[in-house]
Amino acid sequence: MTALLQLLLFFATFQATEPLRTNEAQDKIFRVYFQQDHKTIEATDEIFLKREPFDIVFEFPEPMGVLVHASLSPETYDLAVKSKPMKKLPGFVGTGMAEENFNKDNDVMLSASAPSYWFYDSDTAHRFNEIAVEKNKTIVCKRHVEQLTDIDSNRVVKIADVAAPLNLVFISTEQTDGTKEQTELNRVAVKVNWTE
């Protein structure tokens, strides 16, 4: 009987310490993948792309946004794949970078300390090149990438000229009630390696 009581207490403690996922939080889960040469490449820890233009594609369950850190330095990526908290990730300590709607420059902005915010609010307010809504109401948002814009050095580099891997960390959050703290809901970290 004592072992059964200990087991029940263990499960009760475990359940109490697990974060609760509300339906609202589950609605902030996104899917991201890459497309190049009419092929889909799933977002895993490391992928391989040609040094040619490509697309980053998001599937959102509703209008929402994702914080995006991009860098040629692996520091933030390395910590993200080790599940370090967002506030410990150097690429998320700075204020978000402002971008124009519709990704007119076909780029990804690089920074050592600040993320971009890619969102879809409506067909007239988003940071993507193409938008489609599927029958199940999933919003498919495609961002075409031909170059990297390094905010820290004020340089633009065409994808064909990028030498180092591109490290990307995508995070969706929600504001904690009554505070300015952000609760992380979903994270995907991808290192894009280049093939010839």
Summary of the structure (lengths in Angstrom):
residues: 196
radius of gyration: 18.9
end to end distance: 65.0
largest distance: 68.8
contacts: 556
relative contact order: 0.22
helix: 20%
strand: 44%
